[in-house]
Amino acid sequence: MVQNYTVSFLRLCRVAGAALLLGLLPGYAAAADADPMANARVVGEKRCSDCHDTENSLFGHTQHAKAFRENPRNDTEKAVCEACHGNGSLHVADSKDKSKIIGFSKGWNTPIERQNAQCLNCHSGGQRLHWPGSIHSTNKLACSDCHNPMARFSANGLMKKAGITETCQTCHQQQRAEFRKKSHMPVPEGKMTCEDCHNPHGSSAKRLLKADSINELCYTCHAEKRGPFLWEHAPVRENCMNCHSPHGSNAEKLLIQPRPFLCSGCHSTTGTMGHALWGNNTTGNTGSAVSPTNLNGAALGNAPNKRMTGRSCQNCHSTIHGSNSPSGARFQR
């Protein structure tokens, strides 16, 4: 019995000593009182709606309102408005002091870190596992820059615009222009969204990709290009973007430039590999005696060469992504 009292006394001394030490540490007391909302109390949703009636009517259509009002999981969600904005008693007492409540607009000046911390209280993990350190996080992007939890502007996701693509394109103007080129991914048509390829909340891969590499991402839809092939085309195996522009291009099939110019970027214009593409094979040699000649002295006719029409080089090298034919070393079958 004496031993138990002794142990309890020693524990009490340690706790008291730690509290005394922390109280004496410089800046500790200031840090404890740094939060101006530390002493705020819950006032309830009805008190908030007395002033914010417009916001209350719009908020009623959102997923958050339905979850918080109809099926709250804890006391925080039961507070509805104050679940996100923080306890409101100090804000009610002095509504002009912006430090007494958490605001999610640019003009309210609540630090981005604090805004996002409120959202991550519930929305952590899952797709947001890589949010810390992501390019959007390091560029001080707030959740409210893309989402509007106070009104239902989109069919799902509480996006700030009508959809995911429209929201992304408010910042990514270059990609918006590329999607309007002649050949493009079917994003403007609504068959895809930016989120089909990218995870805006963070990824372990570059460019917020939803796969470990560009090729792995492309293969999720273009499985026939994956291989393995008996005869592999080196630039295809290395990176799909060696030949294709992922968002849009003015050349067919998202190519970075038209064929045969794309092919000639790697295959020299002399010798059998390049078929002397810029020589007498360019436009055909069916001209008459009075026809103009090229630099090699060959006559230039009016009949276009097969290497410049249709699928160009792929008229013959049809399996350019790879071949499993024993005779497919030149990707002709």
Secondary structure, 3 states (H helix, E strand, C coil): CHHHHHHHHHHHHHHHHHHHHHHHCCCHHHHHCCCCCCCCCCCCHHHHHCCCHHHHHHHCCCHHHHHHHHCCCCHHHHCCHHHHHCCCHHHHHCCCCHHHCCCCCHHHCCCHHHHHHHHHCCCCCHHHCCCCCCHHHHCCCCHHHCECCCCCCCCCCCECCCCHHHHHHCCCHHHHHHCCCCEECCCCCCCCCHHHCECCCCCCCHHHECCCCHHHHHHCCCHHHCCCCCEECHHHHHCHHHCECCCEECCHHHECCCCCHHHHCCCCCCHHHHCCCCCCCCCCCCCCCCCCECCCCCECCCCCCHHHCCCHHHHCCCCCCEECCCCCCCCCC
